[in-house]
């Protein structure tokens, strides 16, 4: 996944969420709706998300240094984790707190019809943001299902943007449903419950995203690249057996470490030339592979 695709998704999401947040805030103060206030907080949190993601993406693209010879690719994971822990959770817990207060001290909701109209507009704007993120994801996703892609992607920025856009759409549906019930029944408790449900939704998304980013931070294997490199090596006449192979994601790049048993009749010079050729071909076949470390051995 290129930085250009991720940047485009982040910019679309920021623009959509900023407009939605301002609209929701005005409507929340006008109507007194707890659900709308929770949604406004959610949208402002999402704007903060995009700023942090953009900073992380730019910092992760810095060139390698002597102190950090493999570059800063994983720094994007740190900023994505900050988004999951801080903004998602804080936004979610604040919404739960606000809903809890309104549940015990109900406040009348005014102009609920207008609030529903605003929510409908927000759904359309969130839909455009989600569509932009899904289009940016398509190159990497291929034929994978959305959940499978979410579990296997190395693009933490895009993972967060899509997660928050999906949460936003679900939150809008919850807010509209609870406002509708408040409008029909005249009971403001439904609106307070809506705020609590939206907060719970944000916390769940934070946990799911945080768990996946945590795995990337620890150094997650790219099983697809590993299997493809393994298949390539097994087809080489000079390779008797692939003893071990790692393909570890490092931001948008991958480090491959190989331990293999080569044909015993090869001279040192021949083995070096063959290894260099295989390393070059692996990088051609797998554009994300930036480092290949090849060790000759007869046992793992």
C-alpha positions in Angstrom: 0.0 0.0 0.0 1.6 3.3 -1.1 1.8 6.3 1.2 -0.1 8.3 -1.5 -3.1 6.0 -1.1 -3.0 6.3 2.7 -2.6 10.1 2.5 -5.6 10.4 0.2 -7.8 8.3 2.6 -6.6 10.4 5.6 -7.3 13.7 3.9 -10.8 12.6 2.8 -11.6 11.4 6.3 -10.4 14.6 7.9 -12.4 16.8 5.6 -15.5 14.8 6.1 -15.2 14.5 9.8 -14.4 18.1 10.4 -17.6 19.2 8.5 -19.7 16.6 10.3 -18.3 17.5 13.7 -19.1 21.2 13.3 -22.6 20.4 12.0 -23.3 17.9 14.8 -22.0 20.3 17.5 -24.3 23.1 16.4 -27.3 20.7 16.2 -26.5 19.1 19.6 -26.5 22.5 21.4 -29.6 23.5 19.6 -31.6 20.3 20.3 -30.0 19.2 23.6 -29.5 15.7 22.2 -27.1 13.5 24.0 -26.8 11.1 21.1 -25.9 14.0 18.8 -23.3 15.3 21.4 -21.8 11.9 21.6 -21.6 11.8 17.8 -20.0 15.3 17.7 -17.4 14.2 20.2 -16.8 11.1 18.1 -16.3 13.2 14.9 -13.9 15.6 16.6 -11.9 12.6 18.0 -11.8 11.3 14.4 -10.3 14.6 13.2 -7.6 14.3 15.9 -7.1 10.7 14.7 -6.3 11.8 11.2 -3.8 14.4 12.3 -1.9 11.9 14.4 -2.0 9.3 11.6 -0.7 11.8 9.1 2.2 12.8 11.5 3.0 9.1 12.0 3.0 8.3 8.3 5.4 11.2 7.5 7.7 10.3 10.3 7.8 6.7 9.3 9.0 7.7 5.8 12.3 9.2 7.1 15.5 7.8 5.7 17.5 5.2 7.6 20.3 6.4 9.9 23.3 4.7 11.5 21.4 4.4 14.7 18.3 3.1 13.0 19.6 1.2 10.0 16.3 -0.3 9.1 14.6 3.1 9.0 11.5 4.3 10.9 8.8 2.3 9.2 7.3 1.0 12.5 6.8 4.5 13.9 3.5 4.6 12.0 2.3 1.8 14.3 3.2 3.8 17.4 1.0 6.7 16.3 -1.8 4.4 15.3 -1.6 2.8 18.8 -1.9 6.4 20.3 -5.0 6.9 18.2 -6.6 3.6 19.4 -5.7 4.1 23.1 -6.2 7.9 23.5 -8.7 9.2 21.1 -11.0 6.2 20.5 -11.1 5.2 24.1 -11.3 8.8 25.5 -14.1 9.6 23.0 -15.9 6.4 23.9 -15.6 6.7 27.6 -16.7 10.4 27.5 -19.7 9.4 25.5 -20.6 6.7 28.0 -20.2 9.2 30.8 -22.3 11.8 29.1 -25.0 9.3 28.4 -24.9 8.0 32.0 -25.4 11.5 33.3 -28.3 12.1 31.0 -29.9 8.8 31.9 -30.0 9.8 35.6 -30.8 13.4 34.8 -33.0 13.3 31.7 -32.9 16.4 29.5 -35.7 17.2 27.0 -34.7 16.9 23.3 -35.9 19.8 21.1 -36.2 19.9 17.3 -35.6 16.2 17.0 -36.9 16.3 13.4 -34.0 18.6 12.5 -31.5 16.4 14.3 -32.6 13.4 12.3 -32.1 15.4 9.1 -28.6 16.4 10.1 -27.8 12.7 10.9 -29.0 11.8 7.4 -26.6 14.3 5.9 -23.8 13.0 8.1 -24.4 9.5 6.9 -23.9 10.7 3.3 -20.7 12.5 4.2 -19.4 9.5 6.2 -20.2 7.3 3.2 -18.0 9.4 0.9 -15.2 9.1 3.5 -15.6 5.4 3.8 -15.7 4.9 0.0 -12.4 6.8 -0.4 -10.8 4.6 2.3 -12.1 1.4 0.7 -10.8 2.5 -2.7 -7.4 3.1 -1.2 -7.5 -0.3 0.5 -8.6 -2.2 -2.6 -5.0 -2.6 -4.1 -3.8 -4.3 -1.0 -7.0 -6.2 -0.2 -7.3 -8.0 -3.5 -9.8 -10.9 -3.1 -9.6 -10.9 0.7 -12.7 -10.3 2.8 -12.8 -7.1 4.9 -12.2 -8.9 8.2 -9.4 -11.1 6.7 -7.7 -7.9 5.3 -8.1 -6.2 8.7 -6.4 -9.2 10.4 -3.5 -9.3 7.9 -2.8 -5.7 6.8 0.4 -3.9 7.5 -1.2 -0.5 6.7 -2.1 0.6 10.3 -3.1 4.1 9.1 -5.7 2.7 6.7 -6.9 0.2 9.2 -7.6 3.0 11.7 -9.4 5.2 9.1 -11.6 2.4 7.9 -12.3 1.3 11.5 -13.4 4.8 12.6 -15.5 5.3 9.4 -17.4 2.1 10.0 -17.8 3.0 13.7 -19.1 6.4 12.6 -21.7 5.0 10.3 -22.9 2.5 12.9 -22.9 5.3 15.5 -25.0 7.5 13.2 -27.5 4.6 12.8 -27.7 4.2 16.6 -28.1 7.9 17.1 -30.9 8.1 14.5 -32.7 5.1 15.9 -32.6 6.4 19.5 -33.6 9.9 18.5 -36.5 8.4 16.5 -37.6 6.5 19.6 -37.4 9.7 21.6 -39.4 11.6 19.0 -42.1 8.9 18.9 -42.4 8.2 22.6 -41.4 11.6 24.0 -39.0 9.8 26.4 -35.5 11.4 26.5 -34.0 8.3 28.1 -33.7 6.6 24.7 -31.4 9.5 23.6 -29.3 8.9 26.7 -29.1 5.2 26.0 -28.0 6.1 22.4 -25.0 8.1 23.8 -24.0 5.1 26.0 -24.3 2.7 23.0 -22.2 4.9 20.8 -19.5 5.1 23.5 -19.4 1.3 23.9 -19.1 1.0 20.1 -16.0 3.3 20.1 -14.4 1.4 22.9 -14.9 -1.9 21.1 -13.4 -0.4 17.9 -10.4 0.9 20.0 -9.8 -2.6 21.4 -10.0 -4.3 18.0 -7.7 -1.8 16.3 -5.3 -1.7 19.3 -4.9 -5.4 19.3 -4.0 -5.5 15.6 -1.6 -2.6 15.9 0.0 -4.2 19.0 0.7 -7.3 16.9 2.4 -5.2 14.2 4.5 -3.4 16.8 5.8 -6.7 18.1 7.0 -7.6 14.5 4.2 -9.5 12.6 5.1 -12.0 10.0 3.7 -11.5 6.4 2.5 -15.0 5.7 1.8 -14.3 2.0 5.3 -13.0 1.2 6.8 -15.8 3.3 4.9 -18.5 1.4 5.7 -17.0 -2.0 9.4 -16.7 -1.2 9.4 -20.2 0.1 7.8 -21.5 -3.1 10.3 -19.6 -5.2 13.3 -21.0 -3.3 12.1 -24.6 -3.5 12.0 -24.3 -7.4 15.7 -23.4 -7.5 18.0 -26.2 -8.5 20.8 -25.0 -6.2 18.5 -25.3 -3.1 18.3 -28.7 -1.5 16.0 -27.6 1.4 14.6 -24.4 2.9 15.3 -24.9 6.6 13.7 -21.7 7.9 12.3 -18.5 6.5 11.0 -15.3 8.2 9.2 -12.4 6.5 8.7 -9.6 9.1 6.8 -6.4 8.3 8.6 -3.2 9.1 6.0 -0.6 8.2 5.5 -0.7 4.4 8.7 -2.7 4.0 9.5 -6.3 4.8 12.7 -8.0 6.1 13.3 -11.6 4.8 15.7 -13.9 6.6 16.5 -17.3 5.0 18.3 -20.4 6.2 18.7 -22.9 3.5 20.8 -26.0 2.6 22.5 -25.6 -0.8 24.0 -28.3 -3.1 27.2 -29.5 -1.6 29.3 -29.4 -4.8 29.1 -25.7 -5.1 32.2 -23.6 -4.6 32.1 -20.6 -2.3 32.1 -18.2 -5.3 29.3 -20.1 -7.1 27.2 -20.1 -3.9 27.7 -16.4 -3.4 26.7 -15.6 -7.0 23.6 -17.8 -6.8 22.5 -16.3 -3.5 23.0 -12.7 -4.9 20.9 -13.7 -7.9 18.1 -15.2 -5.7 18.1 -12.1 -3.4 17.7 -9.8 -6.4 14.9 -11.9 -7.8 13.1 -12.0 -4.5 13.1 -8.2 -4.4 11.8 -8.1 -7.9 9.0 -10.6 -7.2 8.1 -8.9 -3.9 8.4 -5.1 -4.1 7.8 -4.7 -0.4 10.9 -6.7 0.5 13.7 -4.3 1.2 16.2 -6.6 3.1 17.2 -10.2 2.4 19.5 -12.0 4.8 20.6 -15.5 3.4 22.4 -18.0 5.6 23.8 -21.3 4.3 23.4 -24.2 6.8 22.6 -28.0 6.8 20.4 -27.9 9.9 18.0 -25.4 11.5 
